[in-house]
């Protein structure tokens, strides 16, 4: 399983650039880029900051991608 996020979609809907978001959250644009590409999972602290920043439920921003397992395994 891996954590998938919808940060890029939420950010773009609101017209926020990666640079603006990085400034607001005091992180680097490269960190945002890596998180949006699912190459890096944010720390719990940063995940909570992202949820508060966008004021969305956790389930709207993050979810677990489950691996397909055939029935009976």
One Martini backbone bead per residue (centre of mass of N, CA, C, O) as a GRO file, in nm:
protein
   73
    1UNK     BB    1   0.100   0.034   0.016
    2UNK     BB    2   0.003   0.378  -0.060
    3UNK     BB    3   0.023   0.717  -0.060
    4UNK     BB    4  -0.222   0.938  -0.181
    5UNK     BB    5  -0.265   1.256  -0.350
    6UNK     BB    6  -0.455   1.592  -0.406
    7UNK     BB    7  -0.288   1.857  -0.406
    8UNK     BB    8  -0.267   1.959  -0.695
    9UNK     BB    9  -0.569   1.981  -0.755
   10UNK     BB   10  -0.637   2.175  -0.524
   11UNK     BB   11  -0.436   2.398  -0.594
   12UNK     BB   12  -0.535   2.456  -0.887
   13UNK     BB   13  -0.832   2.526  -0.824
   14UNK     BB   14  -0.714   2.783  -0.641
   15UNK     BB   15  -0.462   2.925  -0.782
   16UNK     BB   16  -0.194   2.794  -0.666
   17UNK     BB   17   0.129   2.805  -0.632
   18UNK     BB   18   0.413   2.656  -0.537
   19UNK     BB   19   0.551   2.910  -0.434
   20UNK     BB   20   0.326   3.018  -0.251
   21UNK     BB   21   0.295   2.765  -0.078
   22UNK     BB   22   0.587   2.758   0.024
   23UNK     BB   23   0.578   3.028   0.166
   24UNK     BB   24   0.332   2.975   0.354
   25UNK     BB   25   0.478   2.690   0.474
   26UNK     BB   26   0.792   2.696   0.484
   27UNK     BB   27   0.888   2.558   0.211
   28UNK     BB   28   0.977   2.394  -0.062
   29UNK     BB   29   0.907   2.347  -0.388
   30UNK     BB   30   1.037   2.066  -0.408
   31UNK     BB   31   0.861   1.935  -0.193
   32UNK     BB   32   0.594   1.974  -0.334
   33UNK     BB   33   0.664   1.825  -0.591
   34UNK     BB   34   0.721   1.547  -0.456
   35UNK     BB   35   0.443   1.512  -0.329
   36UNK     BB   36   0.268   1.539  -0.591
   37UNK     BB   37   0.441   1.280  -0.719
   38UNK     BB   38   0.473   1.057  -0.492
   39UNK     BB   39   0.794   1.065  -0.375
   40UNK     BB   40   0.675   1.201  -0.106
   41UNK     BB   41   0.600   1.194   0.232
   42UNK     BB   42   0.466   1.363   0.458
   43UNK     BB   43   0.462   1.459   0.744
   44UNK     BB   44   0.240   1.491   0.984
   45UNK     BB   45   0.274   1.792   1.020
   46UNK     BB   46   0.245   1.867   0.717
   47UNK     BB   47  -0.025   1.733   0.664
   48UNK     BB   48  -0.179   1.916   0.867
   49UNK     BB   49  -0.107   2.182   0.726
   50UNK     BB   50  -0.243   2.116   0.455
   51UNK     BB   51  -0.528   2.079   0.563
   52UNK     BB   52  -0.547   2.367   0.682
   53UNK     BB   53  -0.476   2.533   0.429
   54UNK     BB   54  -0.732   2.400   0.260
   55UNK     BB   55  -0.975   2.306   0.425
   56UNK     BB   56  -0.978   1.977   0.438
   57UNK     BB   57  -1.031   1.666   0.441
   58UNK     BB   58  -0.826   1.408   0.461
   59UNK     BB   59  -0.980   1.224   0.245
   60UNK     BB   60  -0.939   1.441   0.012
   61UNK     BB   61  -0.612   1.433   0.016
   62UNK     BB   62  -0.591   1.132   0.138
   63UNK     BB   63  -0.488   0.789   0.038
   64UNK     BB   64  -0.501   0.443   0.008
   65UNK     BB   65  -0.330   0.224  -0.191
   66UNK     BB   66  -0.440  -0.078  -0.286
   67UNK     BB   67  -0.365  -0.389  -0.335
   68UNK     BB   68  -0.430  -0.641  -0.536
   69UNK     BB   69  -0.624  -0.927  -0.416
   70UNK     BB   70  -0.708  -1.221  -0.446
   71UNK     BB   71  -0.931  -1.422  -0.359
   72UNK     BB   72  -0.799  -1.616  -0.079
   73UNK     BB   73  -0.525  -1.450   0.027
   0.00000   0.00000   0.00000
